[in-house]
Amino acid sequence: MKKTRILLACLLCMLVCSCNNSRQYKVECNVAGLDDGTVVQLVPMSHDNEAPIAQATVNGGKFTFEGEIGDSLPLPVCVNLMVKDAIGIETFMLDKGTISIEGKALKGQANQDGVDSYYWEVTVNGSR
């Protein structure tokens, strides 16, 4: 009987630990200086042109990224927060759990090709 209880306790511990392997993330952002309707993206930092992990639209300075980090990316993964089709990034470590980003994005002068630029002054908190 005692061995059965110990076995059940071990199985329960294994079950709890296996449920904790989630790769879910949530990034809640409150960034002044971005116009409503602006599209922002999370893009993995690399030397290749990586596809965005996530995309969101700004509404009242707020936007949220939610999803699951794919198995092809390590945890944590270094990502760039950026305005779609613009210059200027804020780099941070994306990990499972909830991350909060607050601050402002200052729109700079467009370059000679007409591409907008942004300077990020934000604080990143949360997750590990």
N, CA, C and O atoms as a Tinker XYZ file with bonds, in Angstrom:
   512  protein
     1  N      0.824000   -1.197000    0.000000    73     2
     2  CA     0.000000    0.000000    0.000000    64     1     3
     3  C      0.869000    1.262000    0.000000    63     2     4     5
     4  O      0.585000    2.224000   -0.714000    81     3
     5  N      1.931000    1.242000    0.811000    73     3     6
     6  CA     2.821000    2.396000    0.893000    64     5     7
     7  C      3.521000    2.637000   -0.454000    63     6     8     9
     8  O      3.684000    3.778000   -0.885000    81     7
     9  N      3.934000    1.532000   -1.114000    73     7    10
    10  CA     4.593000    1.649000   -2.422000    64     9    11
    11  C      3.633000    2.235000   -3.458000    63    10    12    13
    12  O      4.055000    3.008000   -4.319000    81    11
    13  N      2.374000    1.885000   -3.387000    73    11    14
    14  CA     1.375000    2.410000   -4.320000    64    13    15
    15  C      1.215000    3.909000   -4.132000    63    14    16    17
    16  O      1.129000    4.650000   -5.111000    81    15
    17  N      1.174000    4.358000   -2.904000    73    15    18
    18  CA     1.047000    5.803000   -2.632000    64    17    19
    19  C      2.264000    6.564000   -3.136000    63    18    20    21
    20  O      2.139000    7.641000   -3.719000    81    19
    21  N      3.437000    5.997000   -2.905000    73    19    22
    22  CA     4.664000    6.651000   -3.380000    64    21    23
    23  C      4.665000    6.714000   -4.900000    63    22    24    25
    24  O      5.028000    7.738000   -5.479000    81    23
    25  N      4.263000    5.638000   -5.542000    73    23    26
    26  CA     4.193000    5.606000   -7.003000    64    25    27
    27  C      3.192000    6.640000   -7.523000    63    26    28    29
    28  O      3.483000    7.354000   -8.482000    81    27
    29  N      2.031000    6.723000   -6.906000    73    27    30
    30  CA     1.028000    7.707000   -7.310000    64    29    31
    31  C      1.531000    9.138000   -7.105000    63    30    32    33
    32  O      1.281000   10.011000   -7.935000    81    31
    33  N      2.237000    9.373000   -6.001000    73    31    34
    34  CA     2.800000   10.701000   -5.739000    64    33    35
    35  C      3.828000   11.061000   -6.805000    63    34    36    37
    36  O      3.854000   12.198000   -7.276000    81    35
    37  N      4.670000   10.116000   -7.188000    73    35    38
    38  CA     5.670000   10.355000   -8.239000    64    37    39
    39  C      5.002000   10.636000   -9.583000    63    38    40    41
    40  O      5.418000   11.538000  -10.311000    81    39
    41  N      3.978000    9.873000   -9.907000    73    39    42
    42  CA     3.260000   10.093000  -11.164000    64    41    43
    43  C      2.589000   11.464000  -11.184000    63    42    44    45
    44  O      2.580000   12.138000  -12.214000    81    43
    45  N      2.032000   11.873000  -10.055000    73    43    46
    46  CA     1.411000   13.191000   -9.964000    64    45    47
    47  C      2.444000   14.298000  -10.162000    63    46    48    49
    48  O      2.173000   15.280000  -10.853000    81    47
    49  N      3.617000   14.148000   -9.566000    73    47    50
    50  CA     4.691000   15.133000   -9.751000    64    49    51
    51  C      5.119000   15.211000  -11.209000    63    50    52    53
    52  O      5.337000   16.301000  -11.739000    81    51
    53  N      5.240000   14.062000  -11.857000    73    51    54
    54  CA     5.622000   14.043000  -13.268000    64    53    55
    55  C      4.565000   14.729000  -14.129000    63    54    56    57
    56  O      4.897000   15.450000  -15.070000    81    55
    57  N      3.307000   14.506000  -13.809000    73    55    58
    58  CA     2.218000   15.133000  -14.551000    64    57    59
    59  C      2.250000   16.641000  -14.402000    63    58    60    61
    60  O      2.094000   17.363000  -15.386000    81    59
    61  N      2.450000   17.127000  -13.186000    73    59    62
    62  CA     2.505000   18.570000  -12.940000    64    61    63
    63  C      3.688000   19.190000  -13.670000    63    62    64    65
    64  O      3.557000   20.254000  -14.275000    81    63
    65  N      4.837000   18.536000  -13.617000    73    63    66
    66  CA     6.027000   19.064000  -14.293000    64    65    67
    67  C      5.859000   19.080000  -15.803000    63    66    68    69
    68  O      6.322000   20.017000  -16.454000    81    67
    69  N      5.218000   18.085000  -16.375000    73    67    70
    70  CA     5.045000   18.041000  -17.827000    64    69    71
    71  C      4.058000   19.093000  -18.305000    63    70    72    73
    72  O      4.140000   19.536000  -19.451000    81    71
    73  N      3.133000   19.500000  -17.457000    73    71    74
    74  CA     2.176000   20.538000  -17.844000    64    73    75
    75  C      2.817000   21.916000  -17.861000    63    74    76    77
    76  O      2.248000   22.858000  -18.412000    81    75
    77  N      3.980000   22.041000  -17.269000    73    75    78
    78  CA     4.654000   23.328000  -17.152000    64    77    79
    79  C      5.549000   23.619000  -18.355000    63    78    80    81
    80  O      6.273000   24.615000  -18.346000    81    79
    81  N      5.518000   22.778000  -19.390000    73    79    82
    82  CA     6.366000   22.953000  -20.560000    64    81    83
    83  C      5.729000   23.856000  -21.606000    63    82    84    85
    84  O      6.087000   23.778000  -22.781000    81    83
    85  N      4.819000   24.686000  -21.217000    73    83    86
    86  CA     4.135000   25.581000  -22.132000    64    85    87
    87  C      5.124000   26.574000  -22.740000    63    86    88    89
    88  O      6.064000   27.017000  -22.080000    81    87
    89  N      4.900000   26.906000  -23.980000    73    87    90
    90  CA     5.712000   27.921000  -24.659000    64    89    91
    91  C      4.831000   29.130000  -24.983000    63    90    92    93
    92  O      5.104000   29.882000  -25.919000    81    91
    93  N      3.769000   29.301000  -24.188000    73    91    94
    94  CA     2.833000   30.412000  -24.381000    64    93    95
    95  C      3.455000   31.713000  -23.876000    63    94    96    97
    96  O      4.134000   31.728000  -22.850000    81    95
    97  N      3.218000   32.795000  -24.598000    73    95    98
    98  CA     3.695000   34.099000  -24.174000    64    97    99
    99  C      2.588000   35.135000  -24.338000    63    98   100   101
   100  O      1.639000   34.949000  -25.099000    81    99
   101  N      2.739000   36.213000  -23.613000    73    99   102
   102  CA     1.857000   37.368000  -23.757000    64   101   103
   103  C      2.709000   38.604000  -23.509000    63   102   104   105
   104  O      3.379000   38.710000  -22.481000    81   103
   105  N      2.680000   39.535000  -24.453000    73   103   106
   106  CA     3.420000   40.785000  -24.315000    64   105   107
   107  C      2.400000   41.919000  -24.347000    63   106   108   109
   108  O      1.801000   42.195000  -25.386000    81   107
   109  N      2.208000   42.573000  -23.204000    73   107   110
   110  CA     1.252000   43.673000  -23.086000    64   109   111
   111  C      2.030000   44.980000  -23.185000    63   110   112   113
   112  O      2.947000   45.224000  -22.400000    81   111
   113  N      1.662000   45.821000  -24.152000    73   111   114
   114  CA     2.411000   47.043000  -24.423000    64   113   115
   115  C      1.545000   48.278000  -24.257000    63   114   116   117
   116  O      0.384000   48.299000  -24.666000    81   115
   117  N      2.115000   49.292000  -23.662000    73   115   118
   118  CA     1.497000   50.607000  -23.528000    64   117   119
   119  C      2.573000   51.608000  -23.924000    63   118   120   121
   120  O      3.404000   52.003000  -23.107000    81   119
   121  N      2.545000   52.011000  -25.194000    73   119   122
   122  CA     3.616000   52.830000  -25.758000    64   121   123
   123  C      3.029000   54.096000  -26.372000    63   122   124   125
   124  O      2.321000   54.039000  -27.377000    81   123
   125  N      3.328000   55.224000  -25.766000    73   123   126
   126  CA     2.873000   56.511000  -26.297000    64   125   127
   127  C      3.655000   56.848000  -27.570000    63   126   128   129
   128  O      4.781000   56.388000  -27.763000    81   127
   129  N      3.046000   57.647000  -28.419000    73   127   130
   130  CA     3.720000   58.117000  -29.619000    64   129   131
   131  C      3.432000   57.323000  -30.875000    63   130   132   133
   132  O      3.906000   57.677000  -31.955000    81   131
   133  N      2.664000   56.259000  -30.749000    73   131   134
   134  CA     2.286000   55.468000  -31.921000    64   133   135
   135  C      0.835000   55.772000  -32.271000    63   134   136   137
   136  O     -0.047000   55.676000  -31.418000    81   135
   137  N      0.591000   56.133000  -33.511000    73   135   138
   138  CA    -0.762000   56.466000  -33.955000    64   137   139
   139  C     -1.654000   55.228000  -33.949000    63   138   140   141
   140  O     -1.184000   54.113000  -34.173000    81   139
   141  N     -2.948000   55.435000  -33.691000    73   139   142
   142  CA    -3.915000   54.348000  -33.792000    64   141   143
   143  C     -3.853000   53.759000  -35.203000    63   142   144   145
   144  O     -3.738000   54.490000  -36.186000    81   143
   145  N     -3.928000   52.451000  -35.288000    73   143   146
   146  CA    -3.873000   51.774000  -36.572000    64   145   147
   147  C     -2.461000   51.390000  -37.007000    63   146   148   149
   148  O     -2.293000   50.677000  -37.996000    81   147
   149  N     -1.444000   51.853000  -36.279000    73   147   150
   150  CA    -0.066000   51.479000  -36.601000    64   149   151
   151  C      0.110000   49.987000  -36.357000    63   150   152   153
   152  O     -0.324000   49.467000  -35.329000    81   151
   153  N      0.739000   49.303000  -37.293000    73   151   154
   154  CA     0.987000   47.867000  -37.161000    64   153   155
   155  C      2.399000   47.674000  -36.612000    63   154   156   157
   156  O      3.373000   48.186000  -37.165000    81   155
   157  N      2.488000   46.922000  -35.510000    73   155   158
   158  CA     3.771000   46.618000  -34.881000    64   157   159
   159  C      4.003000   45.113000  -34.948000    63   158   160   161
   160  O      3.058000   44.326000  -34.999000    81   159
   161  N      5.282000   44.727000  -34.948000    73   159   162
   162  CA     5.618000   43.322000  -35.117000    64   161   163
   163  C      6.689000   42.893000  -34.122000    63   162   164   165
   164  O      7.469000   43.711000  -33.636000    81   163
   165  N      6.711000   41.597000  -33.829000    73   163   166
   166  CA     7.802000   40.947000  -33.118000    64   165   167
   167  C      8.529000   40.081000  -34.137000    63   166   168   169
   168  O      7.940000   39.181000  -34.737000    81   167
   169  N      9.812000   40.360000  -34.326000    73   167   170
   170  CA    10.597000   39.643000  -35.329000    64   169   171
   171  C     11.823000   39.037000  -34.638000    63   170   172   173
   172  O     12.534000   39.745000  -33.925000    81   171
   173  N     12.084000   37.737000  -34.835000    73   171   174
   174  CA    13.281000   37.134000  -34.234000    64   173   175
   175  C     14.541000   37.846000  -34.718000    63   174   176   177
   176  O     14.666000   38.165000  -35.901000    81   175
   177  N     15.462000   38.091000  -33.808000    73   175   178
   178  CA    16.712000   38.753000  -34.170000    64   177   179
   179  C     17.651000   37.729000  -34.787000    63   178   180   181
   180  O     17.980000   36.722000  -34.159000    81   179
   181  N     18.081000   37.984000  -36.014000    73   179   182
   182  CA    19.027000   37.101000  -36.699000    64   181   183
   183  C     19.649000   37.869000  -37.855000    63   182   184   185
   184  O     19.333000   39.035000  -38.091000    81   183
   185  N     20.520000   37.206000  -38.556000    73   183   186
   186  CA    21.146000   37.822000  -39.718000    64   185   187
   187  C     20.350000   37.561000  -40.990000    63   186   188   189
   188  O     20.688000   38.071000  -42.058000    81   187
   189  N     19.296000   36.770000  -40.869000    73   187   190
   190  CA    18.411000   36.499000  -41.998000    64   189   191
   191  C     17.205000   37.414000  -41.911000    63   190   192   193
   192  O     16.968000   38.045000  -40.881000    81   191
   193  N     16.454000   37.483000  -42.976000    73   191   194
   194  CA    15.181000   38.202000  -42.949000    64   193   195
   195  C     14.133000   37.252000  -42.408000    63   194   196   197
   196  O     13.492000   36.523000  -43.164000    81   195
   197  N     13.963000   37.265000  -41.101000    73   195   198
   198  CA    13.016000   36.377000  -40.441000    64   197   199
   199  C     11.594000   36.902000  -40.602000    63   198   200   201
   200  O     11.367000   38.111000  -40.644000    81   199
   201  N     10.647000   35.984000  -40.691000    73   199   202
   202  CA     9.233000   36.357000  -40.696000    64   201   203
   203  C      8.833000   36.747000  -39.276000    63   202   204   205
   204  O      9.376000   36.202000  -38.316000    81   203
   205  N      7.894000   37.679000  -39.126000    73   203   206
   206  CA     7.447000   38.069000  -37.790000    64   205   207
   207  C      6.835000   36.885000  -37.037000    63   206   208   209
   208  O      6.166000   36.034000  -37.623000    81   207
   209  N      7.080000   36.854000  -35.726000    73   207   210
   210  CA     6.444000   35.864000  -34.853000    64   209   211
   211  C      4.998000   36.269000  -34.623000    63   210   212   213
   212  O      4.098000   35.430000  -34.591000    81   211
   213  N      4.787000   37.588000  -34.462000    73   211   214
   214  CA     3.452000   38.098000  -34.153000    64   213   215
   215  C      3.317000   39.521000  -34.674000    63   214   216   217
   216  O      4.301000   40.210000  -34.942000    81   215
   217  N      2.067000   39.931000  -34.806000    73   215   218
   218  CA     1.739000   41.267000  -35.310000    64   217   219
   219  C      0.525000   41.775000  -34.536000    63   218   220   221
   220  O     -0.371000   41.004000  -34.194000    81   219
   221  N      0.505000   43.081000  -34.264000    73   219   222
   222  CA    -0.625000   43.681000  -33.545000    64   221   223
   223  C     -0.863000   45.083000  -34.079000    63   222   224   225
   224  O      0.003000   45.671000  -34.727000    81   223
   225  N     -2.039000   45.607000  -33.801000    73   223   226
   226  CA    -2.413000   46.962000  -34.227000    64   225   227
   227  C     -2.586000   47.834000  -32.986000    63   226   228   229
   228  O     -3.221000   47.433000  -32.011000    81   227
   229  N     -2.014000   49.021000  -33.041000    73   227   230
   230  CA    -2.053000   49.962000  -31.923000    64   229   231
   231  C     -3.445000   50.592000  -31.820000    63   230   232   233
   232  O     -4.028000   51.009000  -32.821000    81   231
   233  N     -3.961000   50.651000  -30.599000    73   231   234
   234  CA    -5.229000   51.308000  -30.318000    64   233   235
   235  C     -5.078000   52.045000  -28.994000    63   234   236   237
   236  O     -5.006000   51.421000  -27.936000    81   235
   237  N     -5.032000   53.363000  -29.052000    73   235   238
   238  CA    -4.873000   54.158000  -27.834000    64   237   239
   239  C     -3.519000   53.972000  -27.179000    63   238   240   241
   240  O     -3.401000   54.088000  -25.959000    81   239
   241  N     -2.507000   53.688000  -27.959000    73   239   242
   242  CA    -1.168000   53.464000  -27.429000    64   241   243
   243  C     -0.954000   52.064000  -26.880000    63   242   244   245
   244  O      0.135000   51.742000  -26.404000    81   243
   245  N     -1.981000   51.232000  -26.940000    73   243   246
   246  CA    -1.883000   49.886000  -26.383000    64   245   247
   247  C     -1.971000   48.830000  -27.483000    63   246   248   249
   248  O     -2.675000   48.996000  -28.479000    81   247
   249  N     -1.242000   47.751000  -27.274000    73   247   250
   250  CA    -1.314000   46.596000  -28.164000    64   249   251
   251  C     -0.769000   45.388000  -27.415000    63   250   252   253
   252  O      0.016000   45.527000  -26.477000    81   251
   253  N     -1.191000   44.208000  -27.835000    73   251   254
   254  CA    -0.814000   42.965000  -27.159000    64   253   255
   255  C     -0.431000   41.915000  -28.186000    63   254   256   257
   256  O     -1.086000   41.753000  -29.216000    81   255
   257  N      0.640000   41.211000  -27.881000    73   255   258
   258  CA     1.045000   40.041000  -28.661000    64   257   259
   259  C      0.779000   38.824000  -27.791000    63   258   260   261
   260  O      1.164000   38.803000  -26.622000    81   259
   261  N      0.122000   37.804000  -28.348000    73   259   262
   262  CA    -0.125000   36.557000  -27.628000    64   261   263
   263  C      0.092000   35.401000  -28.570000    63   262   264   265
   264  O     -0.229000   35.488000  -29.755000    81   263
   265  N      0.633000   34.322000  -28.054000    73   263   266
   266  CA     0.800000   33.148000  -28.886000    64   265   267
   267  C      1.695000   32.131000  -28.233000    63   266   268   269
   268  O      1.900000   32.134000  -27.019000    81   267
   269  N      2.224000   31.259000  -29.064000    73   267   270
   270  CA     3.116000   30.213000  -28.598000    64   269   271
   271  C      4.408000   30.294000  -29.397000    63   270   272   273
   272  O      4.387000   30.391000  -30.624000    81   271
   273  N      5.521000   30.254000  -28.695000    73   271   274
   274  CA     6.819000   30.292000  -29.350000    64   273   275
   275  C      7.047000   28.924000  -29.984000    63   274   276   277
   276  O      6.996000   27.901000  -29.302000    81   275
   277  N      7.294000   28.911000  -31.276000    73   275   278
   278  CA     7.470000   27.654000  -32.003000    64   277   279
   279  C      8.680000   26.865000  -31.524000    63   278   280   281
   280  O      9.637000   27.436000  -31.000000    81   279
   281  N      8.631000   25.565000  -31.705000    73   279   282
   282  CA     9.718000   24.684000  -31.275000    64   281   283
   283  C     11.024000   24.954000  -32.009000    63   282   284   285
   284  O     12.089000   24.561000  -31.531000    81   283
   285  N     10.965000   25.614000  -33.155000    73   283   286
   286  CA    12.188000   25.885000  -33.913000    64   285   287
   287  C     13.006000   27.013000  -33.298000    63   286   288   289
   288  O     14.159000   27.218000  -33.676000    81   287
   289  N     12.417000   27.751000  -32.348000    73   287   290
   290  CA    13.121000   28.852000  -31.686000    64   289   291
   291  C     13.490000   28.456000  -30.262000    63   290   292   293
   292  O     12.736000   27.748000  -29.595000    81   291
   293  N     14.664000   28.919000  -29.794000    73   291   294
   294  CA    15.062000   28.613000  -28.416000    64   293   295
   295  C     14.274000   29.474000  -27.435000    63   294   296   297
   296  O     13.673000   30.479000  -27.814000    81   295
   297  N     14.288000   29.066000  -26.176000    73   295   298
   298  CA    13.683000   29.876000  -25.108000    64   297   299
   299  C     14.769000   30.293000  -24.143000    63   298   300   301
   300  O     15.537000   29.430000  -23.716000    81   299
   301  N     14.884000   31.513000  -23.781000    73   299   302
   302  CA    14.194000   32.640000  -24.392000    64   301   303
   303  C     14.787000   32.946000  -25.763000    63   302   304   305
   304  O     15.885000   32.496000  -26.092000    81   303
   305  N     14.051000   33.713000  -26.554000    73   303   306
   306  CA    14.513000   34.089000  -27.883000    64   305   307
   307  C     14.609000   35.612000  -27.946000    63   306   308   309
   308  O     13.738000   36.321000  -27.442000    81   307
   309  N     15.661000   36.096000  -28.561000    73   307   310
   310  CA    15.865000   37.534000  -28.710000    64   309   311
   311  C     15.008000   38.022000  -29.888000    63   310   312   313
   312  O     15.126000   37.518000  -31.005000    81   311
   313  N     14.145000   39.008000  -29.618000    73   311   314
   314  CA    13.257000   39.525000  -30.658000    64   313   315
   315  C     13.368000   41.041000  -30.761000    63   314   316   317
   316  O     13.801000   41.722000  -29.831000    81   315
   317  N     12.967000   41.536000  -31.908000    73   315   318
   318  CA    12.908000   42.975000  -32.148000    64   317   319
   319  C     11.450000   43.405000  -32.196000    63   318   320   321
   320  O     10.640000   42.821000  -32.915000    81   319
   321  N     11.130000   44.426000  -31.425000    73   319   322
   322  CA     9.823000   45.083000  -31.505000    64   321   323
   323  C      9.999000   46.219000  -32.490000    63   322   324   325
   324  O     10.901000   47.043000  -32.339000    81   323
   325  N      9.136000   46.268000  -33.504000    73   323   326
   326  CA     9.300000   47.288000  -34.542000    64   325   327
   327  C      7.970000   47.652000  -35.180000    63   326   328   329
   328  O      7.013000   46.878000  -35.157000    81   327
   329  N      7.936000   48.845000  -35.748000    73   327   330
   330  CA     6.793000   49.257000  -36.549000    64   329   331
   331  C      6.987000   48.635000  -37.926000    63   330   332   333
   332  O      8.076000   48.702000  -38.497000    81   331
   333  N      5.941000   48.036000  -38.452000    73   331   334
   334  CA     6.023000   47.373000  -39.758000    64   333   335
   335  C      6.473000   48.366000  -40.819000    63   334   336   337
   336  O      5.971000   49.488000  -40.891000    81   335
   337  N      7.425000   47.938000  -41.639000    73   335   338
   338  CA     7.946000   48.711000  -42.767000    64   337   339
   339  C      8.562000   50.036000  -42.326000    63   338   340   341
   340  O      8.482000   51.028000  -43.050000    81   339
   341  N      9.180000   50.056000  -41.137000    73   339   342
   342  CA     9.851000   51.264000  -40.642000    64   341   343
   343  C     11.232000   50.885000  -40.110000    63   342   344   345
   344  O     11.554000   49.707000  -39.951000    81   343
   345  N     12.021000   51.892000  -39.844000    73   343   346
   346  CA    13.355000   51.707000  -39.280000    64   345   347
   347  C     13.279000   51.988000  -37.790000    63   346   348   349
   348  O     12.547000   52.877000  -37.353000    81   347
   349  N     14.041000   51.223000  -37.011000    73   347   350
   350  CA    14.105000   51.426000  -35.567000    64   349   351
   351  C     13.497000   50.254000  -34.828000    63   350   352   353
   352  O     12.364000   49.857000  -35.100000    81   351
   353  N     14.246000   49.705000  -33.897000    73   351   354
   354  CA    13.800000   48.525000  -33.168000    64   353   355
   355  C     14.061000   48.681000  -31.682000    63   354   356   357
   356  O     14.898000   49.479000  -31.261000    81   355
   357  N     13.335000   47.912000  -30.903000    73   355   358
   358  CA    13.620000   47.711000  -29.482000    64   357   359
   359  C     13.811000   46.216000  -29.311000    63   358   360   361
   360  O     12.908000   45.438000  -29.619000    81   359
   361  N     14.965000   45.807000  -28.830000    73   359   362
   362  CA    15.291000   44.392000  -28.695000    64   361   363
   363  C     15.086000   43.946000  -27.253000    63   362   364   365
   364  O     15.476000   44.643000  -26.316000    81   363
   365  N     14.473000   42.783000  -27.085000    73   363   366
   366  CA    14.304000   42.203000  -25.751000    64   365   367
   367  C     14.217000   40.691000  -25.866000    63   366   368   369
   368  O     14.091000   40.140000  -26.960000    81   367
   369  N     14.286000   40.033000  -24.717000    73   367   370
   370  CA    14.219000   38.575000  -24.668000    64   369   371
   371  C     12.770000   38.147000  -24.466000    63   370   372   373
   372  O     12.155000   38.473000  -23.450000    81   371
   373  N     12.234000   37.424000  -25.429000    73   371   374
   374  CA    10.877000   36.891000  -25.340000    64   373   375
   375  C     10.946000   35.508000  -24.713000    63   374   376   377
   376  O     11.700000   34.644000  -25.160000    81   375
   377  N     10.156000   35.316000  -23.682000    73   375   378
   378  CA    10.132000   34.047000  -22.982000    64   377   379
   379  C      8.686000   33.703000  -22.664000    63   378   380   381
   380  O      7.797000   34.541000  -22.809000    81   379
   381  N      8.456000   32.488000  -22.238000    73   379   382
   382  CA     7.098000   32.104000  -21.865000    64   381   383
   383  C      6.662000   32.930000  -20.667000    63   382   384   385
   384  O      7.484000   33.361000  -19.857000    81   383
   385  N      5.363000   33.143000  -20.568000    73   383   386
   386  CA     4.837000   33.968000  -19.493000    64   385   387
   387  C      4.403000   35.329000  -20.015000    63   386   388   389
   388  O      4.258000   35.533000  -21.220000    81   387
   389  N      4.198000   36.261000  -19.078000    73   387   390
   390  CA     3.717000   37.595000  -19.436000    64   389   391
   391  C      4.829000   38.620000  -19.293000    63   390   392   393
   392  O      5.550000   38.646000  -18.295000    81   391
   393  N      4.954000   39.460000  -20.309000    73   391   394
   394  CA     5.938000   40.534000  -20.333000    64   393   395
   395  C      5.186000   41.841000  -20.515000    63   394   396   397
   396  O      4.194000   41.898000  -21.243000    81   395
   397  N      5.657000   42.888000  -19.856000    73   395   398
   398  CA     5.046000   44.214000  -19.955000    64   397   399
   399  C      6.060000   45.184000  -20.551000    63   398   400   401
   400  O      7.217000   45.221000  -20.134000    81   399
   401  N      5.615000   45.965000  -21.529000    73   399   402
   402  CA     6.467000   46.981000  -22.137000    64   401   403
   403  C      5.744000   48.318000  -22.032000    63   402   404   405
   404  O      4.606000   48.454000  -22.480000    81   403
   405  N      6.415000   49.308000  -21.434000    73   403   406
   406  CA     5.818000   50.632000  -21.270000    64   405   407
   407  C      6.838000   51.702000  -21.629000    63   406   408   409
   408  O      8.039000   51.533000  -21.420000    81   407
   409  N      6.337000   52.808000  -22.172000    73   407   410
   410  CA     7.215000   53.919000  -22.511000    64   409   411
   411  C      6.682000   54.688000  -23.697000    63   410   412   413
   412  O      5.477000   54.894000  -23.845000    81   411
   413  N      7.620000   55.113000  -24.549000    73   411   414
   414  CA     7.202000   55.881000  -25.723000    64   413   415
   415  C      8.079000   55.548000  -26.919000    63   414   416   417
   416  O      9.214000   55.090000  -26.789000    81   415
   417  N      7.508000   55.796000  -28.081000    73   415   418
   418  CA     8.217000   55.660000  -29.351000    64   417   419
   419  C      8.190000   57.036000  -30.003000    63   418   420   421
   420  O      7.125000   57.617000  -30.210000    81   419
   421  N      9.353000   57.538000  -30.319000    73   419   422
   422  CA     9.455000   58.861000  -30.935000    64   421   423
   423  C      9.649000   58.693000  -32.431000    63   422   424   425
   424  O     10.577000   58.021000  -32.881000    81   423
   425  N      8.760000   59.311000  -33.192000    73   423   426
   426  CA     8.857000   59.208000  -34.645000    64   425   427
   427  C      9.886000   60.217000  -35.138000    63   426   428   429
   428  O      9.784000   61.416000  -34.880000    81   427
   429  N     10.870000   59.703000  -35.848000    73   427   430
   430  CA    11.919000   60.559000  -36.405000    64   429   431
   431  C     11.605000   60.930000  -37.841000    63   430   432   433
   432  O     10.524000   60.652000  -38.359000    81   431
   433  N     12.552000   61.546000  -38.448000    73   431   434
   434  CA    12.399000   61.971000  -39.838000    64   433   435
   435  C     12.530000   60.765000  -40.764000    63   434   436   437
   436  O     13.354000   59.880000  -40.532000    81   435
   437  N     11.718000   60.738000  -41.805000    73   435   438
   438  CA    11.796000   59.661000  -42.796000    64   437   439
   439  C     13.118000   59.757000  -43.550000    63   438   440   441
   440  O     13.649000   60.852000  -43.736000    81   439
   441  N     13.648000   58.621000  -43.983000    73   439   442
   442  CA    14.898000   58.656000  -44.743000    64   441   443
   443  C     14.639000   59.096000  -46.178000    63   442   444   445
   444  O     13.509000   59.437000  -46.528000    81   443
   445  N     15.665000   59.091000  -47.003000    73   443   446
   446  CA    15.541000   59.578000  -48.381000    64   445   447
   447  C     14.602000   58.734000  -49.230000    63   446   448   449
   448  O     14.116000   59.194000  -50.264000    81   447
   449  N     14.346000   57.509000  -48.806000    73   447   450
   450  CA    13.410000   56.646000  -49.518000    64   449   451
   451  C     11.988000   56.778000  -48.990000    63   450   452   453
   452  O     11.083000   56.094000  -49.466000    81   451
   453  N     11.786000   57.658000  -48.007000    73   451   454
   454  CA    10.457000   57.865000  -47.445000    64   453   455
   455  C     10.071000   56.873000  -46.363000    63   454   456   457
   456  O      8.902000   56.798000  -45.985000    81   455
   457  N     11.037000   56.109000  -45.858000    73   455   458
   458  CA    10.763000   55.127000  -44.808000    64   457   459
   459  C     10.821000   55.820000  -43.450000    63   458   460   461
   460  O     11.810000   56.470000  -43.111000    81   459
   461  N      9.743000   55.671000  -42.677000    73   459   462
   462  CA     9.694000   56.279000  -41.348000    64   461   463
   463  C     10.699000   55.640000  -40.410000    63   462   464   465
   464  O     11.106000   54.494000  -40.603000    81   463
   465  N     11.100000   56.400000  -39.380000    73   463   466
   466  CA    11.994000   55.861000  -38.364000    64   465   467
   467  C     11.403000   56.127000  -36.983000    63   466   468   469
   468  O     10.710000   57.121000  -36.766000    81   467
   469  N     11.693000   55.217000  -36.056000    73   467   470
   470  CA    11.201000   55.328000  -34.684000    64   469   471
   471  C     12.344000   55.096000  -33.710000    63   470   472   473
   472  O     13.207000   54.247000  -33.937000    81   471
   473  N     12.341000   55.856000  -32.626000    73   471   474
   474  CA    13.291000   55.694000  -31.534000    64   473   475
   475  C     12.496000   55.261000  -30.310000    63   474   476   477
   476  O     11.581000   55.960000  -29.875000    81   475
   477  N     12.846000   54.118000  -29.763000    73   475   478
   478  CA    12.092000   53.520000  -28.659000    64   477   479
   479  C     12.719000   53.901000  -27.326000    63   478   480   481
   480  O     13.928000   53.767000  -27.139000    81   479
   481  N     11.897000   54.371000  -26.411000    73   479   482
   482  CA    12.303000   54.633000  -25.027000    64   481   483
   483  C     11.307000   53.891000  -24.133000    63   482   484   485
   484  O     10.328000   54.465000  -23.656000    81   483
   485  N     11.580000   52.609000  -23.920000    73   483   486
   486  CA    10.648000   51.759000  -23.195000    64   485   487
   487  C     11.353000   50.968000  -22.096000    63   486   488   489
   488  O     12.574000   50.816000  -22.091000    81   487
   489  N     10.543000   50.475000  -21.174000    73   487   490
   490  CA    11.007000   49.589000  -20.120000    64   489   491
   491  C     10.320000   48.242000  -20.298000    63   490   492   493
   492  O      9.106000   48.179000  -20.494000    81   491
   493  N     11.090000   47.178000  -20.229000    73   491   494
   494  CA    10.560000   45.823000  -20.395000    64   493   495
   495  C     10.627000   45.131000  -19.038000    63   494   496   497
   496  O     11.685000   45.098000  -18.409000    81   495
   497  N      9.499000   44.577000  -18.583000    73   495   498
   498  CA     9.419000   43.869000  -17.299000    64   497   499
   499  C      8.674000   42.562000  -17.454000    63   498   500   501
   500  O      7.906000   42.384000  -18.400000    81   499
   501  N      8.897000   41.655000  -16.533000    73   499   502
   502  CA     8.119000   40.421000  -16.478000    64   501   503
   503  C      8.877000   39.225000  -16.965000    63   502   504   505
   504  O     10.043000   39.314000  -17.350000    81   503
   505  N      8.201000   38.106000  -16.944000    73   503   506
   506  CA     8.778000   36.815000  -17.293000    64   505   507
   507  C     10.044000   36.626000  -16.468000    63   506   508   509
   508  O     10.231000   37.309000  -15.462000    81   507
   509  N     10.904000   35.722000  -16.873000    73   507   510
   510  CA    12.146000   35.589000  -16.117000    64   509   511
   511  C     13.181000   36.416000  -16.792000    63   510   512
   512  O     14.324000   36.467000  -16.337000    81   511
